Amino acid sequence: MSEILVEGLHRLRGEIGIQGSKNAALPMMAAAVLHKGMTVLNNVPRIQDVFCMMGILKSIGCKCSLDGHTLTIDASEISQTQIPREFLTAMRSSVILMGVLLGRCREAQAGYPGGCTIGKRPIDLHLYALKEMGTQIRETDGELYARTEGLKGSEILFSYPSVGATEQAVLAAVLADGATLIQGAAREPEIGNLCRLLNHMGAKISGIESDTLRIKGVNELKDTVYDIPGDRIVAGTYLYAVMAAGGEAVLRGICPAELNRVFQTARQMGAKLEWENLPGASFIKVQINDRPDGIWVKTSPYPGFPTDLQSPLMALMAAGNGNGEIRETVFEERFGTAEELRKLGARIEIQKDRARIHGMYPLRGETVQAADLRGGAALVIAGLAAEGVTKIQNSHHIFRGYEDICGDLQALGARVRYKDLIQRPYTKTGECTRNL
Ligand code: UD1
């Protein structure tokens, strides 16, 4: 069983670079399939979800090689339009390949997707967009069969700004016949990045970063080299980790503007923050001397507070000072980590979509179970503010999105390690140490 061990109550200090963004990398890898040629992505994080997406791309006929953090995808030949079920259940975002395969091959087959256990996560908006663009979709035994005579530009109006459905619609529209208008689009920075990559490849997308995207279909794309930006969720996780342990740190390689709402929470809780947004040299510096105060926060689509940082923030407030409250409005079952935090002594009451947190310091080290990616990272944060040793079992969930959480926190002086090195599948520069 994969396990992370955290010895708490050591202040952090130091400087680290932030890995490339998972949520930017995955749709960009899907975008490469639209092009009958080569796409090179730099700063790709060596995380399980990326290896899973590589597995899917290979299974449909692409050639992929990851050298350090540079991923080369050659999608000259596509031999298969079925997304294998084992990948779909492992990673929900693989469903965006449907629009890509329809654009490229006019057919796609996929099961209902999996991912973290954080609520129902339907794909109705994805299917709505594909249907509007001229796709017939049939469902048999949980398997979706999609076919089109050729995708057509269309008007799509989303009733909710879903990140995945917006990406699906953008990817499908790039090679469609005519113009597509997407209204009610999600505005997460990762969508802006996807659109910028696609424009580099020759797509014609305007309205980037707004909720209205206009896409003029093109016949073909071209070879491209593109840099993946730093991961704002990983940066937010480490920001809260420093606040949980106390101390000061510099986090490099992210775009500070993407973390506006997160910075606001950190300041409200008592942290001092400085940042610089210099091309190629951006950083944030966090410093905190007292226990962080409890605050009131509501998760919502970007530019609101990200649901992916809800569990890490809950862990931080649990080890803080005074009372706080979090309202989760994006995923209905995302409070699962509260139960594990309680094992560490946290005082958290859940009522429907609200978690009331009464700060308690220090927490006490115990054995806990990671149940999902961000929830697992939250337990590491709690462990930093707990007396004794916290054992986080099932830590493989964390490897879906964090390249080397222990290595990064060790570089800041944390006493945190993988119980057994072989359990961490991907080394920063080396190869995958186990087959997935
Ligand atoms: C993406 C991110 C994930 C983040 C989430 C919200 C990736 C790979 N993942 O996930 O880390 O937590 O955005 O910021 O980028 N919904 C529907 N119908 C649909 C699609 C979504 O009702 O067809 C609902 C979902 O159930 C959920 C909400 O919309 O309640 C948000 O989901 P969505 O924005 O689609 O998240 P993902 O793209 O899955």
Boltz pocket constraint, residues with backbone or C-beta under 6 A from the ligand:
constraints:
  - pocket:
      binder: B
      contacts: [[A, 22], [A, 23], [A, 24], [A, 26], [A, 92], [A, 93], [A, 119], [A, 120], [A, 121], [A, 122], [A, 123], [A, 124], [A, 125], [A, 126], [A, 127], [A, 160], [A, 161], [A, 162], [A, 163], [A, 164], [A, 165], [A, 186], [A, 190], [A, 301], [A, 306], [A, 307], [A, 308], [A, 329], [A, 330], [A, 331], [A, 332]]
      max_distance: 6.0
